[in-house]
Amino acid sequence: MAKKQPNSKLSRPADNCAHEVPARKAVGVDPKIKASNLRRLRLIEGQVRGLHRMVEEDRYCADIITQVSAVQQALRSVARALMSNHLTHCATQAIRTGSLQQQQAMYDELLELIYKNAR
């Protein structure tokens, strides 16, 4: 995988999901998924602020850990929704209409995403 260089466009072998840095764009975004993700992320922001406050106030460690787990689960939920959108739009387009190189790049990207999110 190529390394990101400052002020340069990183172009992966065309997976049709607009992989140009800094402004990569999805091929398509389901408006309902986007709205749901934004709502979830706002809630997660509040949870993280609550965690910060708990640490500042020297709250009981087990209570903080429980809240950290809740934030992690909420983030996994957002990641699953994003993966669903990615599979529905970006990956599908690359696999159906892309060159063999684009298709392989998408397969590689999907495997990497699955490995990263399976931890």
N, C-alpha and C positions, 0 to 999 in steps of 0.2 A: 504494500500500500504506500502510495506517495506521501511524503511529508508536506505539511502545509507551510508555505513560505510567505512571509509578510508581503502584502501588496502585490501578490501574484494570483493569477487565476489558476486554480487547481482543476484540471479537467481529467476526470477518470474516463476510461474508454466507454463513453456514451451509454449510460444505462437509462437514458430518457427521463431521468428524474431531475434534470437540470443541475448537474453536479458542477457548479462553478462557484468558487469562493470569491467574494463573501456572500453573495445573494443567491443561494440555491433555492429553487422553488419546486414544489411538488407538481406533478403532472395534473393532479386533480385533488381537490379536498372536499369531502362531504361536509356541507355546512352544519349539519346536526352534530357530526363528530367534532368539528372544530369548536362549536359553541360549548359542547359538553366538556371538551378538554380544557378550554379556557376557564370554565366554571370550576372544574376540578383543581386546576392550577392555582386559582385564587384561594380556594379552600386550603390547599397545601401550603401556600404562602402564610396563611394565618396559623396553620399548625406549626410551621417552622418558627414563626415569631413566638408562639407559645412555648416551644422548646427552649428558645433563647431565654425567655423570661424564667422558665423553670430552672435552668442552669444558673442564671444570675441569682436566683432566690435560694440556691442550695437545696432544692427539692430532693426528695428521696430518689436515689439512683434507679431503683426498679421502676418507679413511676415514669421517669424520663425515658428509660429504655423501652418501656411499653409504648410510649408516644412516638419514639423513633421508629419502632416497628410499624406503627399505624401510618406514618408518613411514607415509609418505604413501600408499603402495600398500596397506598394511594398513587405513588409514582409508577408502580408496576401496572396499575390499572390504566393510567394515561399511556404508558408504553404499549400496552396491548391494543388500545384503540388506535394509536398511531401505526402500529404494525398492520392492523386490519386495513387501514386506509392505504398504506404503502403497498400492500399486496393487491388491493382492489384496483388501484390506479397505476402507480409508477411501475411496479413489478410486472403487472399484467401487460402493460403497453410495451415494455422492454422485451418481454419474452415473446409476445405475439408478433410485434412488428420490427424488432431490432435485428441487427446483423448478428451473426454467430458470436462475434466479439462482444457485442452489447448484451446478448443473452447470457454469455458466460460471466460477464462482469456482474450482472444482476444476480445470478445464482450464487456467485462468490459473496456478494454483499448480503444476500439473505442468510447464507450460512453463518457469516460473521455476526449478523444481528441476533440470530438464534443462539449462537454460542455465548455471546455477551449477556443476553437476557435470561439464559438458563442458569446462571450462577445464583 
